[in-house]
Amino acid sequence: NAGVTQTPKFQVLKTGQSMTLQCAQDMNHNSMYWYRQDPGMGLRLIYYSASEGTTDKGEVPNGYNVSRLNKREFSLRLESAAPSQTSVYFCASGAYQPQHFGDGTRLSIL
Amino acid sequence: QKEVEQNSGPLSVPEGAIASLNCTYSDRVSQSFFWYRQYSGKSPELIMSIYSNGDKEDGRFTAQLNKASQYVSLLIRDSQPSDSATYLCAVGGAQKLVFGQGTRLTINP
């Protein structure tokens, strides 16, 4: 029972590079979320998807794009990485609220 | 700007005592209130949800909500060293939750 699976677990990028963070859940949840967590701060919502085919902005969407590929998968893309995007990124899923989180992706932008 | 405030701690509690974690929020129309536990270096884990005024108990955990005072709390009875973690309060609608910065709790044997 995998739950929420995120890849990769660690990544180092140079400023201006692009990358996609992958997330998949096997619990048949409608809702999926992407958060970032910075030291001393709580989680901040980047984007969420209430159901397959829909996405909506959270608190800090600038510099990110998302795709809800199907009910299982929700990806987060950084088109041109900036040092301010250095963070730990968590994907979550749930029926109506974030219930289960992935292990996180530690992303460093140099 | 919707805000959720928590004392960052650390909050130190002796083993077996009651740990009390507090959270205030600014958005009066908030409908959903959650507590998450996060061990160091790990992902958050949902431990309690509460939607109406009063107390909700689940094992050693009790969530308390007072919408008039815009205040939500989490009590942990018979605290164990395994309860040492950061506790995140989250408030809002079902989809768009605003998280507090978390309170770091240490249970001393």
Boltz contact constraints between the chains, C-beta under 6 A:
constraints:
  - contact:
      token1: [A, 41]
      token2: [B, 101]
      max_distance: 6.0
  - contact:
      token1: [A, 42]
      token2: [B, 88]
      max_distance: 6.0
  - contact:
      token1: [A, 42]
      token2: [B, 99]
      max_distance: 6.0
  - contact:
      token1: [A, 42]
      token2: [B, 100]
      max_distance: 6.0
  - contact:
      token1: [A, 42]
      token2: [B, 101]
      max_distance: 6.0
  - contact:
      token1: [A, 42]
      token2: [B, 102]
      max_distance: 6.0
  - contact:
      token1: [A, 43]
      token2: [B, 99]
      max_distance: 6.0
  - contact:
      token1: [A, 48]
      token2: [B, 95]
      max_distance: 6.0
  - contact:
      token1: [A, 50]
      token2: [B, 95]
      max_distance: 6.0
  - contact:
      token1: [A, 90]
      token2: [B, 43]
      max_distance: 6.0
  - contact:
      token1: [A, 96]
      token2: [B, 94]
      max_distance: 6.0
  - contact:
      token1: [A, 97]
      token2: [B, 94]
      max_distance: 6.0
  - contact:
      token1: [A, 99]
      token2: [B, 46]
      max_distance: 6.0
  - contact:
      token1: [A, 101]
      token2: [B, 43]
      max_distance: 6.0
  - contact:
      token1: [A, 101]
      token2: [B, 44]
      max_distance: 6.0
  - contact:
      token1: [A, 103]
      token2: [B, 43]
      max_distance: 6.0
  - contact:
      token1: [A, 104]
      token2: [B, 43]
      max_distance: 6.0
